[in-house]
């Protein structure tokens, strides 16, 4: 009986020690940060004379924090920019990686649900202190490459601001 | 005979023009600038109530223009907020109408495609037509709608302001200086606390050697501009160009009507030629201030033509 108690106590101790490890702080992207990213993206789009653009900023769960669709940009770009940002946040990778994988023959990957996976170039994760805190997705600029260029430049400019 | 043919042709063309007009009437479109002001007004109301909500503004097709998730808002509200806004836009009525219908027994309304039948989405109306909608989610249904209403009120005043501005353009110009004054105060508030930018003379000279932007931030741009030949006719919808000539001479045409204009970027229009307008010869030491939406064309320049441009951006 004493033995069982001892084992139980040890289990609790292990669980507690584990608990301390299991809950760790992580930087969180705020609405203010998301708005700064959008503003930086708008500056870059103007600099590149992009014909239009929609930008979505999501948190680490792929949930939208802020979004904007610039005047005269096609309507679907709003949803596509969100898909790119979400994919990038959830997989913690630029979406170009997945576009390349699908294009190079792993077509089956395109079967992943749309709620999870938009394998189109233009989504870029935001890393702070080695952790992905969210992602930026851009759609509706001159090309998929320009979509990504705007997202990359926005994140770089935003990090320089901090 | 020929004369009859000619007049028939003329009548035909006139009739076709009328028919084209009937087939393609114009509609009011919500711009990003207006959508942001609408979302901001709702955010102010939400903050007043200490409410954590998502605010979504969509166009008349229910597609997203602006979304803001206030800090600490439950993430599920993103989809719900967009859904309420879309419902109000595409069904052209407050989303509460469907919530009420269902509560009163019309459960079938749950099957409406594309509808989120929950209170908190309101249409934005201009001249009796729905041009978009705002959706709010995260708080009680009534509070969500109240916060959305603050956005709608902002939309109403923007729409009224646009109409007032139209009449000002038609006649009185006095309000311009008042608006300019308000904007100046706004920008002082906005830039208060911002970092000081310093560029030394070598950096500036290097930029002029190539003709490059010196600074581009959301509020303004500063360019070290260099031209070696005439350019396109330019129109900036959101920028004033304050030009100071440093070297060379140029023929500058301002105003007039654009020939074959193309939109090359949001708020940026270019054209190969302009009809009419005012022609000026610019030389070292001259200053020209070109307001937004004014065609301007460096038609001919000496090589090189150097000028310093400050471009305040009006969103």
Interface residues (C-beta under 8 A of the other chain):
Chain A: X30 X31 X32 X35 X39 X42 X43 X45 X46 X47 X49 X50 X51 X52 X53 X54 X56 X59 X61 X63 X64 X65 X66 X67 X68 X69 X70 X71 X72 X73 X75 X76 X78 X79 X82
Chain B: X31 X32 X33 X36 X59 X61 X63 X64 X65 X66 X67 X68 X69 X70 X71 X75 X78 X213 X216 X217 X218 X263 X264 X265 X266 X267 X268
